[in-house]
Amino acid sequence: MALNDIIPLDAFFGKGPEFEDNSRKKKKKVDREALSSPMMRIPNMDVLVARDLIDVGVKELYELKGRSAESIFEEIRKLRPETPEYRIAHLRMGIYFAENEPPEPTMLHPKAWED
């Protein structure tokens, strides 16, 4: 019986598909602008919603005051028609946070703003 019969030499020397160099995999892109935006001060805010707000020109929290979540969502849909509906709850929460000082903690979760 040879050593090759017991342990495959490729596995022994770290070769083969399970030992491929994973450092060449694409890294997930991080939206640093959205992460560092004032929108991320809103508890439980989704980074994708922060990116949407930046893309439609809302860069500061005070710009959300007096706005309708549905109208902002329509602006976002004009840019990206495939935008999912769940983001309306995040927009409503963001508007609530901007308009109320101090906000009620139970209202700072998107589930509280779902229809």
C-alpha positions in Angstrom: 0.0 0.0 0.0 1.4 3.3 -1.0 1.1 6.7 0.8 -0.9 7.9 -2.2 -3.6 5.4 -1.4 -4.0 6.6 2.2 -3.7 10.4 1.8 -4.0 12.1 -1.5 -0.7 13.9 -2.1 -2.5 17.0 -3.4 -4.3 17.4 0.0 -1.1 16.6 1.9 0.8 19.4 0.1 -2.1 21.9 0.2 -3.1 21.7 -3.4 -6.5 21.1 -4.9 -9.8 23.0 -5.2 -10.4 23.1 -1.4 -6.9 24.7 -0.8 -7.1 27.4 -3.5 -5.9 30.8 -2.7 -9.0 32.7 -1.5 -7.2 36.1 -1.4 -8.0 36.6 -5.1 -11.7 36.5 -4.5 -13.4 39.8 -5.1 -13.9 41.8 -2.0 -17.4 43.1 -1.2 -17.6 46.8 -2.1 -18.2 49.1 0.9 -20.2 52.3 0.3 -18.1 54.5 2.5 -20.0 57.7 1.5 -23.3 56.2 2.7 -21.8 54.7 5.8 -20.3 58.1 6.8 -23.4 60.1 5.9 -25.6 61.7 8.6 -28.4 59.3 7.6 -26.5 56.6 9.5 -27.1 58.4 12.8 -30.6 57.1 12.5 -30.8 53.9 14.5 -31.5 50.8 12.4 -31.0 52.7 9.2 -30.2 50.4 6.2 -27.0 51.5 4.3 -28.8 50.9 1.0 -31.5 53.4 2.0 -28.8 55.9 3.0 -27.3 55.5 -0.5 -30.8 56.0 -2.1 -31.3 59.2 -0.1 -27.9 60.5 -1.2 -28.6 59.6 -4.8 -31.9 61.7 -4.8 -30.1 64.7 -3.2 -31.0 64.3 0.5 -27.6 64.6 2.2 -28.6 66.0 5.7 -31.2 64.9 8.2 -33.0 68.3 8.2 -33.8 67.8 4.5 -36.2 64.9 5.5 -38.4 67.2 7.6 -41.8 67.8 6.1 -41.2 65.3 3.3 -43.4 62.3 2.4 -41.8 58.9 2.5 -43.8 57.9 -0.6 -42.7 60.9 -2.6 -39.0 60.2 -1.8 -39.6 56.6 -2.7 -41.0 57.6 -6.1 -37.9 59.7 -6.7 -35.7 56.7 -5.8 -37.9 54.5 -8.1 -37.2 56.9 -11.0 -33.5 56.3 -10.6 -33.8 52.6 -9.9 -37.1 51.0 -10.8 -36.1 47.7 -9.1 -36.0 49.3 -5.6 -37.8 47.0 -3.1 -40.9 48.2 -1.2 -39.4 47.5 2.3 -37.4 50.7 2.0 -40.5 52.9 2.5 -40.6 51.8 6.2 -36.9 52.9 6.6 -37.8 56.3 4.9 -40.8 56.8 7.3 -38.5 56.0 10.3 -35.9 58.5 9.0 -38.5 61.2 8.6 -39.8 60.5 12.1 -36.2 60.7 13.5 -35.6 64.0 11.8 -38.9 65.6 12.9 -39.0 64.5 16.6 -36.5 65.5 19.3 -36.1 63.3 21.2 -37.6 60.4 19.2 -39.5 57.6 21.0 -37.2 54.5 21.1 -40.1 52.1 20.1 -40.5 54.1 16.9 -36.9 53.7 15.8 -37.3 50.3 14.1 -38.6 49.8 10.5 -41.1 47.2 11.8 -43.0 50.0 13.6 -43.5 51.8 10.2 -44.7 48.9 8.1 -48.2 49.1 6.8 
